[in-house]
Amino acid sequence: MNLSLITSILLPLFFFWNQVQYSELVGTWQLTYFDGIEKIVHSPEYQNATPTQRANMDARIKFRLENTVYQFEEKDVLKYIDFVNQTVVQKEAKIELKDENMLIIHDEDEDRLAKIVELSPKKMVLLPISATSRSGKLVFERIK
């Protein structure tokens, strides 16, 4: 019975201490890796591509990584680069941080959901959550 009482007191404290605070996100983050790269590199299209086609795919991957930057600002604002019709576009969204480190990005067209699965002062790992897509983990490094 005492173990049950201790568990019921300590478990909520554990989740409270592990809850990400928005202030920890504030700053600029550069995408350095996403699981989708592995899918592309192991795909038949990539494996069977000519050297020129592969170089083109590699350049597009590099361009995407270099241009995916999230800037979390005070007052729950996210400025980020998005790609619309293969054009780089600067966007801004409201951010909400919910229980269990769920990040809701209130974009102009839709709400996007991601779970913060890892966060340190220099690294952030997001797992986008969508009913239609399985893009895998996104790994960001703090750049400013």
C-alpha positions as CSV (number, residue, x, y, z in Angstrom):
1,M,0.0,0.0,0.0
2,N,2.9,2.4,0.8
3,L,4.4,1.6,-2.6
4,S,1.1,2.5,-4.3
5,L,1.0,5.8,-2.4
6,I,4.6,6.7,-3.3
7,T,4.0,5.8,-7.0
8,S,0.9,7.9,-7.2
9,I,2.9,10.9,-5.8
10,L,6.1,10.4,-7.8
11,L,4.7,9.5,-11.2
12,P,3.0,12.9,-11.8
13,L,6.1,14.7,-10.7
14,F,8.2,12.6,-13.2
15,F,5.9,13.7,-16.0
16,F,6.0,17.3,-14.8
17,W,9.8,17.4,-14.8
18,N,10.0,15.8,-18.3
19,Q,7.5,18.2,-19.8
20,V,9.2,20.5,-22.3
21,Q,8.8,24.2,-21.5
22,Y,8.3,26.5,-24.5
23,S,11.3,28.6,-23.3
24,E,13.5,25.6,-24.1
25,L,12.4,25.8,-27.8
26,V,13.0,29.5,-28.3
27,G,15.8,30.0,-30.8
28,T,16.7,28.9,-34.3
29,W,16.9,25.2,-35.3
30,Q,18.3,23.7,-38.5
31,L,17.1,20.4,-39.9
32,T,20.0,18.1,-40.1
33,Y,18.4,14.7,-40.8
34,F,15.0,13.1,-41.4
35,D,14.1,9.4,-41.7
36,G,12.7,10.1,-45.2
37,I,16.3,10.3,-46.5
38,E,16.8,6.6,-45.8
39,K,13.6,5.8,-47.7
40,I,14.8,7.8,-50.7
41,V,18.3,6.4,-50.8
42,H,17.0,2.8,-50.5
43,S,14.2,3.3,-53.0
44,P,14.4,1.6,-56.5
45,E,14.2,5.0,-58.1
46,Y,17.4,6.1,-56.4
47,Q,19.2,2.8,-56.6
48,N,18.5,2.5,-60.4
49,A,19.1,6.1,-61.2
50,T,22.0,7.3,-63.4
51,P,24.8,9.2,-61.7
52,T,23.3,12.5,-63.0
53,Q,19.9,11.6,-61.6
54,R,21.4,10.6,-58.3
55,A,23.4,13.8,-58.1
56,N,20.1,15.7,-58.7
57,M,18.3,13.8,-56.0
58,D,21.2,14.4,-53.6
59,A,21.2,18.1,-54.4
60,R,17.5,18.3,-53.7
61,I,17.9,16.5,-50.3
62,K,20.8,18.9,-49.4
63,F,18.7,21.9,-50.4
64,R,15.8,20.7,-48.3
65,L,18.0,20.2,-45.3
66,E,19.7,23.5,-45.6
67,N,16.5,25.4,-46.1
68,T,14.4,23.9,-43.3
69,V,14.9,26.2,-40.4
70,Y,12.5,26.6,-37.5
71,Q,12.7,29.8,-35.5
72,F,10.8,29.7,-32.2
73,E,10.1,33.1,-30.9
74,E,8.6,34.5,-27.7
75,K,4.8,34.6,-27.4
76,D,4.4,31.1,-29.0
77,V,5.3,32.1,-32.6
78,L,7.1,29.9,-35.0
79,K,8.7,31.3,-38.2
80,Y,9.8,28.7,-40.6
81,I,10.7,28.0,-44.2
82,D,8.2,25.9,-46.2
83,F,8.1,24.7,-49.8
84,V,5.1,25.7,-51.9
85,N,5.1,24.6,-55.5
86,Q,8.9,24.0,-55.2
87,T,9.4,27.6,-54.1
88,V,10.9,28.5,-50.7
89,V,8.4,30.5,-48.7
90,Q,8.8,32.1,-45.2
91,K,5.8,31.3,-43.0
92,E,4.6,32.1,-39.5
93,A,2.4,30.1,-37.2
94,K,1.1,30.1,-33.7
95,I,2.5,27.3,-31.5
96,E,0.8,25.4,-28.7
97,L,2.7,23.0,-26.4
98,K,0.4,20.3,-24.8
99,D,0.9,17.5,-22.4
100,E,3.3,14.7,-23.2
101,N,5.4,17.1,-25.3
102,M,2.9,17.4,-28.1
103,L,3.6,20.4,-30.3
104,I,0.7,21.9,-32.3
105,I,1.5,24.2,-35.1
106,H,-1.5,26.3,-36.0
107,D,-0.7,27.0,-39.7
108,E,-2.8,29.2,-41.9
109,D,-4.4,26.2,-43.7
110,E,-4.3,23.5,-41.1
111,D,-3.0,22.4,-37.7
112,R,0.0,20.1,-37.7
113,L,1.0,17.9,-34.8
114,A,4.4,16.6,-33.7
115,K,5.7,14.9,-30.6
116,I,9.0,16.2,-29.2
117,V,10.8,12.9,-28.5
118,E,14.1,14.4,-27.6
119,L,15.2,17.9,-26.5
120,S,18.6,19.1,-25.3
121,P,20.1,22.6,-25.5
122,K,21.6,21.7,-28.9
123,K,19.4,19.0,-30.4
124,M,15.6,18.5,-31.0
125,V,14.0,15.5,-32.4
126,L,10.4,15.8,-33.7
127,L,8.0,13.0,-34.7
128,P,5.3,14.4,-37.0
129,I,1.9,12.8,-36.4
130,S,-0.5,12.6,-39.3
131,A,-3.2,10.2,-40.3
132,T,-2.1,10.3,-43.9
133,S,1.7,10.4,-43.7
134,R,4.6,8.5,-42.0
135,S,7.5,10.9,-42.6
136,G,9.6,9.7,-39.7
137,K,11.7,11.6,-37.2
138,L,13.1,15.0,-37.9
139,V,16.4,15.9,-36.2
140,F,17.2,19.6,-35.7
141,E,20.4,21.3,-34.3
142,R,20.3,24.7,-32.6
143,I,22.1,27.2,-34.8
144,K,21.6,30.4,-32.9
